[in-house]
Structures are given as C-alpha cells and as structure tokens.
C-alpha cells in the first residue's frame, strides 16, 4: 500500500478540490466514532455526520484511513451505513482472531492497522472514545491520540494519555498543536477549519483587528480576509434568501495584506497551483505576533522558503506590518512578487446571510505618492465615514524591476521582478496605516496615515519592540495563572489575548461598545448586545478607564434610548437588544433557519433586560472605583433612566399588592410568548423582575450616596419627584415572582404548565441539540411549548447576585426562600438547559462553584472549549464569542477565588476545585494594584506601592486594612458550600 502524507499531497488529482495537508501520514478511527449507538444496535444504521465529513476531506487529501474494532460484525454494519468503502484498511474482531491479537489496552490492533497502511505509528493520528483505546494508542507510540468525550469522561481520557479531548469528531483539527500555554500552533492546511483558524489567529489592538487570513488569498469560500475598525458601521439594503433586509453592519474595510509570489514565469501562489509543504502557523500570545512558515515548490521543482511575521501594533493603534522573508533553496533565479491593497472587499463572512447588500464601500481612489507607497481612499456608502489606508512596501536583499502600479476591480498592486541567489534571504516589509474621519486629533484621514508612515519608517524588528513592550505591560496586569492542566492555561491566555485585542486602552479614544463577536468576523453583524455584563468584571478591576469609556458608549445613546421608550409609550430609557452606530434597535425581525430553509420571526428585541445589564455595570463600576463625580455626572443618569423604564412597564394589582411586568423575554431566548400566543412576550420573567427589584433598591442607594448638592443637582436635571421615588421603593418590595412545585422559581408565569422535552430522544436523533429552537421549528414545533432554556435564565440571578444576594432579594419581595429552595432551583434548571449560547456554561460554572466545585470544574472545562474547538458547529469562523471568553476569565477570579466587592471592602470567599491547586492574578481597587495568590490553604495579598488611602480586605470572615506596599497572608480553612446539600 502507498501512503500519501503531507510531503506528496500535491500529487492528488487536481479535480478533487481542496483537501487537507496534515502533519500525519494516516488516521485511524474506531467503529464507535463512525457509527451511532443506534447503528451499532442495528436499529436504523446511521453514521456521525461530523465523522463522515472528516473522512471525505481525508479522502480528497489523499490521506489513508484505517478503522479498528474488536467487533466481528463491523464490516456488515459499515456496509449497511454505506461507509465501508471510505476505509483503506479495516482491522476487526475477525482479523484479531486470525492474527491472535489481544484487545485494548494492548496496542496490537492499532499496530496491525498501521502496518497494513504502510506507515509507522509515530506518523498516525488515532481517534478513540474509550479509556482503554486511548491507553492502547498511547502505549503504541502513535503520533497523536484524540479522545472523543460524549459521556462526560474527559478527565479519564486525558489521564489515559489523550493529547486532545473533543466533544465531537467534527471539532477535530488534526493540525492543531497545544503544547505551549503561550502559543497557538497549526500545522498544514484543512479547508474545513481554515475560517476557524483565521478567527483564532486574528491580531488587533482595540482600534482595529485583522483576521489571520493568508496574504495571497481573497474571499473564496474557504479563506476570508477581514479588517475591522471598532465602531465603523454602515447600513445597506439587500436581498437574502428572497427577503429584503435593511441592516447595519460592522464594515469589512480594505485589506492591507495582499502579497503574492511566483517562481519564474510559473503560476502565482494565489492560484493554488504551487505545491505547499511544511506549512506552520504560530500565534505568539505573549508578544502578539503571528508567524507563518512554509516551502513553495515550483512546477520545475524549485523550492522557495517563505517566512511571514505579522503584527497589529498595540503601541501605535493605526499601524500594522507584514514581513515576508523568501529564500531560494537549491536554485538561483527569478521570483516575482505583487504587493498591494484590496478595496473590493465585501461583508460575506456569514454564509447563511450571503446575498446582495454586502457592498459597504464606495469605489476606491488609489494614488502612489512615491515608488514604495500606495494610498487608498474609500467611504462607507451610507454612514459616509471616510477611510484612508496607506501601505509602504520595501525590499531588502535583492534588486530587480519594479513595474508601474496596476488597478483592477477594486484592487491595486505593484509587481517586482527579483533575482534571487541560492541561500540568500530577501525580506519584503509591508507597513500599513489606517485612519478614518471618526478619529480624534487628526486633520484628515489622508494626512493621518501619511504622517503615521513617516513616523514609523523602520524595519519589522524596530516596529515589534514597542509593540511587544505594550503587550508585556498588559500581561503584567491581566495575566491569570493557575496550577492546572496545560491546555486550560493556554485557553485562558488565548481568551485574555482576544479580549484585549478587542477592548484595550485605545478604546478610551473611541465611541465604541463591546461587539459580541469581537473584531474577528461579521457574526451578529458586529452588533453590541449585553455581553458587556461578562466583560466588565475583567476590565473594571484592571483598567476602569476603559469600562468608563464603554459606559460612555451607552450614555451617549441615552437620548436614542429615551426616544425608543417614548415610542413604546414608556418612560425612561429603553436600550436596544442589538446596538450599532446610533443606538437604534438593530435586532432583525426575522431569522433564517437553514434546517427548514424558512425565515422565522425573531422577537429577541423584547429582551429589555439589556437595560438592567447597563445599570448593573454602572453600579459595579462605581463600587470598584468609588468615583462619586462620575456617578453624579453620568452613572446615576444611566441607572435612573433604566429604573424609570421598568417602573413604567410594571402594572399594579391592588388586590394582590403585586406588580407585574409583561411582554418581555428573559435571557433564555427560547420562549417569546405563551404557546397559544407566540411573540407576545412573557409575564413576570423571574430574572427580569428580581433584577428590577434590585435596581430599584440601587437607585435609592445612588441618591443616598450623592446626598447633598450632587443629589439636588441630579434631581433638578432629571426632574426626579418624590412620587417616583416612592413608586421605586414600592416596586422593589412588591414585584411578583412566580414559583412552582417545591419552592422552585418559575422562569416566568405559566412555565410550570409547559411540557417536558424528550431530551434523550432528541439527542439520539440530532446529536448536538444546542439549537433546539431551529430543530423544533424545522419540525413545525416550537420551544414555547416546552420546559427548556437556550441558556441560563433564572440561574443568572445567582451568577450576578450570589446565593445570599438572591435570597435577600426574594426576602425583600416578601418570599420565604431558603438554601433548600435555592438548591432545588439550581438542579432543576441545570437539567433543562440546552446550552445554545456559549455564555450558558459560564453561568452554570459560576453557580455550581457554590454547590459542588468538582462539577463546576467539569463545566468550566467545557466552557473553555467553545471557541478553541468551535463547539457550536462552525460559528467561530464568524468571530469569537467575546462574552464567553471574558466570562471564563471572570470565573477564575470571582467564582473560584471568590472575589467580590462589599460595602467599602474587597472580599474573598475562595472555592478552589481540587484540580486547581493555585491561582494568581492582579486587580486594581480604589487606586491600589493588588497581587493575589491563592492556594488551597492560604490567600496572599500584596499591595504594590501607592499613596492611595488604605483599603479593607475581607477573607472568609477575617479582615485586614492594608496600605500601599503592604502584604498580608490569610490562612484558609475549608468553606462549606453556600448552597448546602
């Protein structure tokens, strides 16, 4: 048998389409990873779709595939499922008998399969779902051992030696390497995962971000270059799946990356006709640099080594650079390169919404102010934001002919014909500068970019030094270290990296909010949701000036929110569920379901609780900073206007002495009304009502905090009346909260009358059922009929208020609610949540940390994988899930270390899972930078030198007052669960 590996994949037939180029010569599967349990029971033979898709890609790429199983009837089952022919080698129970091969954990079956494939074990990847199988593959010396965990045995698979553990085979990127907690490494190429890789290797600085796309590629359905500028939106009207939609999008701006090569007169790299070998991409999280290395082979066998380094400067936010070093290997001859700008880009990153209306830029105007520089001017079509991009290209190490610039179809490039000498490197440096008419302190975008290039006329190393220094400063303040498994540390670093690339200190100079999908893609059209609720805890305790700027994004749109409330016949400010440039409601009224190929109503605009998140964040910002001047000038206004909205939404029942809030949706999103009145909204969503009660109480606290002339000025400016204050107090004590059996909080009124879902049945039929709304709609059914949730809803109360705060809030409302009720409520909703949102497992981890730290750790590990493994089936290519990323960081600090802010004190109630032996991080509190080191038996606090007033630190009942430069060590004893058994 001939083995086809990464070294000769170029020999596959060109009509096969793009296949993967992998660092392994063959892949082995087990039968359980190909056929479902029902298939193995011979009841409706069915193969896993994700496995079949991978088998097809491997086949196209010329990668040999083997299957191993101790079952003697495997071939018959595979034939019934129609997948038998996809395997080059099958070693089954009959083969084991014939060759006297013992079962796993002995590796003999695996060795026999490798032998028949003609490859050594070190060159083979094994995909297994059993502990015994993983042990066998590890003992057999196989190159990569992948565990598949569908039954909650992740840690057992890791303990048996799995290099990776995934939830589904569809998540497997065989080129991913995760051995260094500061480096994301990808080997080879896999078209199915390229969009995912591009998103995770995005580089940014808070002002702009560029996806990790290959510089030689355009949007072709696999690759997707994208550069996004924070807050740069444009509105268009288009036809998508037969529907006319007017939508505002975060704009994909001109691509500064394009750089193409050819050897001699051969084909250009961008055509895909040059063979590529030994490709490797490395994202250096510590320094913010993306490095790519590979070898290109010409049609006549010439080899060209290519190394590319890229940065988007954290030091100079308008600056980016790409260095390409090419070296002829074994030949001397001509190489041509094209360097330019692609301004013909559109917004087509989200495949389900590709149609007309993706063009957001006017026709570009290109000029060449000097032989090295290309200048591009465009403008957004509706918002009329002027954008300038200047790119300077310099070549060091070779001389050659520079052709005049060429402009075609929105692209501009200049070709250079170079003569390379064998073994002598040639370095090409592209330095790009971007500016828009939204920027501060510039005369015009044109002069701004030219000035930027003039100030940074240096090589890549000189540009890298201040950029890396800026990242060192960020990691000094933001790094979270813990003593646990290596992959979890890598993911935490990755999450912090992408958070800081989206929201940084450069954000303070912008009018921009928190985009739910970062600056990494076009998912959710780049809109701002409530994700800031999960982002603020991480930023607010380190760079409060940034959270203040993000709150200013909301404050500057208060008038739009007031107008929305008036239009709905309400008072106060009604913030939109999806926000963009000017604060209007951007939530689409329809959602396309690719399962049913139908447009379905989207009523998520009824999630008025986004205003509660704004007010909550404003109060938490004040608690962390103690900034009374900010509270008086802006924070109080946000809090009071949201309070007015919910007070006007509430209706009073004098007979019951209870207030009710109607026509809303909770965080769940799977229920938009009663089964017989879909879309009408819900009555008395528990999360909304309890948080409204909390907010009314906080509003009174605000007025107390500002007592005296600040409160008087606030009263005069906002025309606050005594009657309003009295209503807020009444509302805080008498809002209705529904309950059902055993004192369990009902998610909303009428929830207890809904049907139970057949969770096992739907899991067996569909596998991943996180998007139950789309599954049920395709069956002409509705989530409104069932007791289920897309994500945590009632449990959000415990996440935000804590067990004690939740109990106190309910007691204030007149409900007797004890620990037993709380625990029953938690367990009830844990089993009825589909986790259709990446935020859901973050909240569940937070809540479980109060009950069972072992379960909390298991769910936390799952939450960490949302973007790393793209667990939502391809959505990460459209942008990372920033709220979930930030939420996992917050979990370590606020759930496991138990940090929270009490009245006038920074407090800790540590609850470390047994797998987590030590945690370290830094926070900023009331002017003090505080280093925190937590182990199983001690909590060490160190205040860096500062002249700020002393602060109080409380740890599980023990307290100390500390000044700048002081240390204190708190001994710890085991803390019983807050929600007791």
C-alpha positions, -999 to 999 in steps of 0.1 A, spaced: 0 0 0 12 35 -8 9 61 19 2 97 10 14 122 35 19 159 37 51 156 17 33 145 -15 -3 156 -12 3 178 -42 2 146 -63 -35 140 -57 -58 146 -87 -65 184 -91 -102 178 -97 -106 165 -62 -109 201 -48 -91 214 -17 -81 188 7 -62 189 40 -24 189 42 -17 174 76 13 166 98 2 129 99 6 102 72 -27 84 82 -56 85 105 -72 56 125 -108 56 137 -127 32 159 -161 19 150 -178 39 178 -166 71 162 -181 63 129 -215 47 137 -240 60 162 -252 37 191 -285 30 173 -265 20 142 -243 -4 163 -275 -19 177 -286 -23 141 -316 -1 147 -315 24 118 -279 23 108 -266 59 109 -231 74 108 -220 105 126 -222 134 101 -190 151 115 -170 119 111 -183 114 76 -173 149 67 -138 144 80 -135 110 62 -144 128 30 -118 155 35 -91 130 43 -101 110 11 -99 141 -10 -65 149 5 -51 115 -2 -46 106 35 -50 69 41 -77 59 66 -80 29 88 -106 15 112 -101 -7 142 -127 -26 163 -129 -58 183 -164 -65 168 -166 -93 143 -197 -78 125 -182 -44 119 -179 -47 81 -216 -56 78 -226 -26 99 -204 -3 79 -218 -17 46 -254 -10 59 -244 26 67 -228 30 33 -194 39 46 -174 7 42 -156 20 11 -143 50 29 -116 30 47 -84 17 32 -79 -8 60 -103 -24 85 -89 -44 113 -119 -60 131 -126 -89 155 -122 -115 128 -88 -101 120 -78 -101 156 -88 -137 159 -70 -147 128 -38 -130 139 -42 -137 176 -43 -100 185 -53 -91 221 -79 -64 228 -71 -29 240 -54 -16 261 -29 -38 243 -18 -18 212 -16 -48 189 -48 -40 169 -35 -4 163 -1 -16 152 -16 -41 128 -37 -13 112 -6 9 109 13 -20 94 -14 -26 68 -14 12 59 23 11 54 31 38 80 49 39 113 28 46 145 46 79 150 31 91 117 -5 82 126 -33 100 144 -58 79 164 -93 89 172 -108 70 202 -136 73 227 -127 47 253 -101 49 281 -87 15 271 -84 26 235 -66 58 244 -42 39 266 -35 14 238 -28 42 213 -5 60 238 13 28 247 17 20 209 36 53 204 11 69 180 18 104 169 -15 120 180 -41 104 203 -75 122 202 -102 113 228 -139 119 220 -160 126 250 -197 122 246 -204 108 280 -185 131 305 -152 112 307 -129 140 296 -106 137 326 -103 99 323 -94 102 287 -68 128 295 -55 107 323 -51 78 299 -29 99 277 -51 117 251 -33 147 235 -67 163 228 -102 156 241 -131 169 220 -169 166 222 -174 156 186 -152 144 157 -164 174 137 -144 196 161 -111 178 152 -84 200 136 -56 175 131 -31 203 125 -37 219 159 -9 218 185 -15 229 221 17 220 239 28 255 249 4 277 271 16 308 252 15 296 216 -13 285 193 2 264 166 -13 250 134 4 226 111 -6 220 75 -39 231 60 -75 219 64 -102 238 44 -129 228 68 -111 246 97 -95 275 79 -121 300 89 -118 289 125 -81 292 124 -83 327 108 -106 339 136 -84 325 164 -52 340 149 -67 374 145 -44 403 155 -58 435 169 -53 464 193 -88 477 202 -88 502 174 -86 476 146 -82 439 140 -71 418 110 -81 381 107 -53 356 103 -60 350 66 -33 342 42 -19 373 24 -21 357 -10 -58 348 -7 -91 366 -13 -125 356 -2 -131 322 -19 -155 304 5 -126 289 24 -103 319 31 -118 352 43 -95 383 48 -111 408 71 -100 440 88 -125 457 111 -123 491 128 -141 495 162 -174 514 158 -172 516 120 -207 507 108 -227 511 76 -263 504 67 -274 487 34 -305 471 20 -302 437 3 -320 406 -8 -311 374 12 -329 341 7 -357 360 -10 -362 386 17 -354 423 15 -334 433 46 -322 467 58 -293 461 82 -263 479 97 -230 460 97 -196 464 111 -177 471 79 -151 449 64 -125 476 54 -99 474 26 -74 446 30 -38 457 36 -23 422 35 -22 412 -2 12 398 -12 16 372 -39 46 353 -53 55 333 -83 87 314 -93 100 323 -127 71 325 -152 51 299 -133 17 303 -117 10 327 -89 8 314 -54 -28 326 -51 -39 302 -78 -32 272 -56 -11 256 -83 22 259 -63 27 229 -40 30 239 -4 48 218 22 58 220 58 33 248 65 32 260 101 14 289 117 22 301 152 4 327 172 26 341 199 2 352 226 28 368 248 40 392 221 11 395 197 29 382 166 16 357 140 43 337 122 38 315 92 65 293 76 63 270 46 80 259 15 67 266 -20 77 242 -49 76 255 -84 65 235 -115 101 227 -123 109 216 -87 124 249 -75 120 253 -37 113 286 -21 113 290 17 88 316 30 86 330 65 60 357 73 56 377 105 27 399 112 16 424 139 -11 449 145 6 474 168 -6 476 204 18 506 207 6 526 177 -30 517 171 -33 529 135 -3 507 124 2 472 112 30 453 95 37 422 75 73 409 69 79 382 43 113 366 40 119 344 10 149 323 4 157 303 -27 167 267 -18 189 248 -43 184 273 -72 191 308 -82 166 325 -105 138 350 -108 109 354 -84 81 379 -89 60 394 -61 29 416 -61 22 438 -31 -10 458 -29 -44 467 -14 -77 450 -20 -105 475 -16 -130 453 -34 -139 436 -2 -175 429 9 -193 416 40 -198 379 32 -183 362 62 -216 348 74 -225 321 48 -262 319 58 -267 356 50 -248 360 17 -269 379 -8 -270 414 -21 -262 443 1 -228 432 12 -211 462 -5 -204 489 21 -176 509 4 -175 534 -25 -152 528 -54 -116 532 -42 -93 560 -53 -57 548 -55 -26 570 -57 11 564 -55 28 593 -36 62 577 -40 76 545 -56 72 525 -23 38 537 -12 2 530 -23 -26 552 -9 -63 542 -9 -93 563 -1 -128 549 3 -160 560 20 -188 540 35 -219 542 14 -245 553 40 -227 564 71 -202 584 50 -172 576 71 -141 585 51 -113 559 54 -77 561 43 -52 532 40 -16 537 32 8 508 25 45 511 21 64 481 6 102 479 9 125 452 -3 159 443 12 184 417 -1 177 418 -38 174 442 -67 150 440 -95 125 456 -118 95 475 -103 65 476 -126 40 505 -126 11 501 -103 -20 483 -117 -56 488 -105 -83 462 -114 -116 455 -98 -111 475 -66 -75 461 -62 -42 478 -67 -8 462 -68 27 468 -79 48 439 -93 85 435 -85 107 411 -105 136 399 -84 167 378 -90 173 355 -61 206 338 -52 205 304 -37 205 306 1 204 344 4 172 357 20 152 386 6 129 405 30 98 423 19 82 446 45 46 459 42 38 487 67 2 498 68 -15 528 84 -53 532 87 -74 562 98 -110 573 95 -130 605 98 -142 592 132 -107 595 147 -97 622 171 -68 647 168 -63 644 130 -66 669 102 -79 643 77 -76 605 73 -53 611 44 -28 632 62 -31 610 93 -20 578 75 9 595 57 21 610 90 18 576 106 41 560 80 66 589 82 68 584 120 74 546 116 100 543 88 118 513 102 122 475 98 99 449 114 121 444 144 120 481 152 82 481 149 80 449 170 99 463 200 74 489 213 45 466 203 59 437 224 66 462 252 30 472 252 19 436 254 43 430 283 26 458 302 -8 443 295 2 408 306 17 422 338 -18 435 348 -41 410 331 -24 375 333 -42 349 352 -20 320 362 -31 287 377 -17 253 385 -39 230 365 -37 213 331 -16 229 303 -44 233 279 -66 252 303 -38 277 309 -34 281 271 -71 287 267 -72 313 295 -43 331 278 -60 329 245 -92 343 259 -74 372 276 -55 379 244 -86 382 223 -104 403 249 -75 428 250 -73 428 212 -110 438 210 -111 462 240 -79 479 251 -68 512 264 -71 525 229 -108 521 233 -109 551 255 -104 573 225 -133 557 206 -170 558 206 -175 521 206 -192 494 226 -185 457 232 -190 438 199 -204 403 208 -181 386 183 -151 408 188 -134 424 159 -128 389 145 -156 385 120 -191 395 110 -213 373 132 -243 392 146 -233 420 121 -208 433 146 -235 445 170 -234 452 207 -256 431 230 -254 425 267 -221 408 266 -205 437 284 -221 422 315 -195 394 312 -167 417 300 -169 445 326 -158 424 356 -125 416 339 -118 451 327 -133 470 355 -109 456 381 -79 464 360 -85 493 336 -116 511 349 -109 540 325 -118 515 297 -151 504 313 -159 541 318 -154 546 281 -177 516 273 -203 530 296 -200 563 277 -210 544 246 -243 538 264 -245 572 279 -241 589 245 -270 569 233 -293 578 262 -314 601 240 -320 574 215 -330 550 243 -353 577 257 -369 581 223 -374 544 220 -391 543 253 -414 572 243 -423 555 211 -434 524 231 -455 546 254 -430 542 283 -408 564 304 -371 564 309 -346 548 285 -351 516 266 -318 504 253 -318 481 222 -310 444 224 -287 449 194 -270 482 191 -247 497 165 -238 532 155 -265 554 168 -284 534 195 -315 524 175 -328 489 177 -308 468 152 -323 434 161 -336 418 128 -373 409 129 -366 375 112 -340 347 115 -331 323 87 -334 286 96 -311 266 73 -327 234 86 -361 243 73 -350 269 47 -375 293 62 -375 327 77 -389 326 112 -398 355 135 -371 369 158 -386 386 188 -354 389 208 -358 427 208 -382 420 237 -351 413 259 -355 446 278 -331 432 304 -303 446 284 -311 479 302 -307 461 335 -272 450 324 -263 486 316 -275 498 350 -258 469 368 -225 477 351 -228 513 360 -233 505 397 -204 479 397 -181 505 381 -189 529 409 -183 502 435 -149 494 421 -137 530 417 -156 550 443 -158 578 417 -186 599 430 -180 626 404 -186 601 376 -216 587 394 -231 622 397 -224 632 361 -232 600 342 -236 568 362 -266 579 381 -284 591 350 -279 556 334 -293 539 365 -322 562 370 -334 562 334 -334 524 332 -353 523 365 -379 547 351 -383 523 321 -391 493 342 -412 513 366 -434 523 337 -435 488 323 -449 475 356 -486 472 362 -501 471 397 -526 447 410 -540 463 442 -559 432 453 -527 412 455 -505 442 462 -482 429 435 -466 445 404 -463 425 371 -441 431 341 -455 419 308 -443 414 271 -407 407 278 -382 379 271 -356 367 295 -320 357 288 -333 322 278 -344 334 243 -363 301 236 -396 315 249 -411 346 233 -446 341 245 -472 316 256 -477 285 234 -510 299 222 -497 335 216 -461 333 203 -443 366 201 -464 384 226 -437 382 253 -438 367 287 -453 378 320 -431 381 351 -399 367 339 -382 359 372 -348 372 362 -362 405 349 -384 410 379 -359 402 406 -332 423 389 -357 452 386 -363 450 423 -325 450 428 -322 480 405 -349 500 423 -330 494 456 -298 505 440 -314 537 427 -323 546 462 -287 538 472 -274 562 444 -295 591 458 -282 583 493 -245 582 480 -250 616 464 -268 632 493 -264 669 494 -258 692 464 -249 664 440 -283 648 446 -301 681 444 -284 689 411 -293 654 398 -329 658 409 -332 692 392 -315 679 360 -336 647 357 -367 661 374 -370 633 399 -401 635 420 -409 622 455 -437 602 439 -413 585 416 -390 576 445 -420 562 464 -430 541 434 -395 527 431 -395 517 467 -429 500 464 -418 482 432 -386 470 449 -407 453 476 -437 440 457 -428 427 422 -443 393 415 -420 363 412 -437 330 401 -429 297 418 -439 261 411 -435 228 430 -412 226 460 -404 263 460 -386 263 427 -385 296 410 -405 295 377 -387 311 348 -419 330 340 -456 329 348 -471 298 332 -438 279 329 -450 251 351 -478 243 326 -454 236 297 -445 201 286 -413 182 294 -390 177 264 -377 142 254 -341 152 258 -327 117 253 -348 112 222 -337 145 206 -301 138 214 -303 104 198 -319 119 167 -298 150 162 -266 146 183 -259 183 191 -292 199 202 -279 232 214 -301 250 188 -334 234 198 -353 264 185 -342 257 149 -346 219 153 -382 222 166 -391 249 140 -380 226 113 -404 200 128 -432 226 128 -430 227 165 -419 254 189 -397 258 220 -426 279 235 -443 246 243 -415 230 265 -397 234 298 -363 242 284 -339 270 281 -313 281 255 -291 294 282 -291 302 319 -321 324 328 -332 320 364 -296 310 373 -284 343 361 -297 357 393 -273 336 413 -244 344 390 -249 382 394 -262 385 430 -248 353 446 -267 329 467 -270 353 496 -280 382 474 -306 362 456 -321 350 488 -321 386 502 -337 399 470 -365 374 473 -370 381 510 -372 418 503 -400 409 479 -418 390 506 -409 354 496 -396 329 520 -367 313 502 -341 291 519 -310 271 508 -331 241 500 -353 260 477 -322 275 461 -305 242 455 -337 226 441 -340 256 417 -304 252 406 -307 214 400 -340 218 382 -326 242 356 -293 225 352 -311 196 336 -333 217 313 -307 239 296 -296 232 260 -265 255 262 -274 271 229 -254 301 239 -217 300 248 -225 321 278 -246 294 294 -218 271 307 -201 302 321 -231 309 343 -236 273 352 -199 271 364 -204 302 385 -235 287 402 -220 252 406 -190 267 423 -213 275 452 -226 239 454 -201 214 440 -166 225 429 -160 192 411 -190 197 389 -181 233 385 -146 224 372 -161 199 347 -185 225 332 -157 252 333 -135 229 311 -164 227 287 -169 265 287 -132 269 278 -136 250 246 -164 270 230 -141 288 205 -110 267 208 -128 236 194 -156 256 177 -182 236 196 -212 254 181 -205 238 147 -187 264 126 -197 297 142 -163 308 154 -152 315 118 -177 344 120 -160 358 151 -151 347 186 -177 347 214 -162 376 234 -186 374 264 -179 337 269 -142 343 266 -143 370 292 -167 351 313 -143 322 317 -116 346 329 -141 361 354 -150 326 367 -114 321 379 -114 354 398 -150 357 411 -162 321 414 -131 301 422 -112 328 441 -145 342 453 -136 379 448 -165 403 453 -169 439 463 -187 446 496 -195 480 511 -161 496 514 -141 464 511 -126 439 487 -138 405 498 -128 369 490 -147 336 496 -124 311 479 -138 279 464 -110 262 445 -118 229 427 -94 201 437 -80 202 402 -69 238 406 -42 240 432 -31 276 429 -43 308 412 -26 341 407 -39 374 393 -39 412 398 -67 437 403 -70 474 407 -92 485 436 -96 521 448 -63 532 435 -43 501 446 -28 475 423 -32 443 443 -14 410 436 -35 380 447 -20 345 451 -44 318 462 -36 282 472 -56 255 489 -46 268 524 -36 304 521 -45 336 503 -16 360 499 -23 397 493 3 422 482 -4 459 476 20 475 452 35 508 464 8 535 462 -2 567 481 -39 558 478 -59 556 510 -58 522 528 -83 495 517 -101 468 537 -96 432 526 -120 406 539 -113 369 535 -139 344 548 -146 364 579 -110 375 585 -101 411 576 -72 435 574 -67 471 565 -37 475 541 -18 504 526 4 505 495 35 483 497 20 460 524 15 422 524 -9 400 543 -14 363 543 -48 349 552 -49 312 564 -78 293 548 -99 266 561 -124 245 540 -155 265 533 -188 246 532 -210 250 501 -230 282 502 -259 262 488 -257 232 512 -265 196 504 
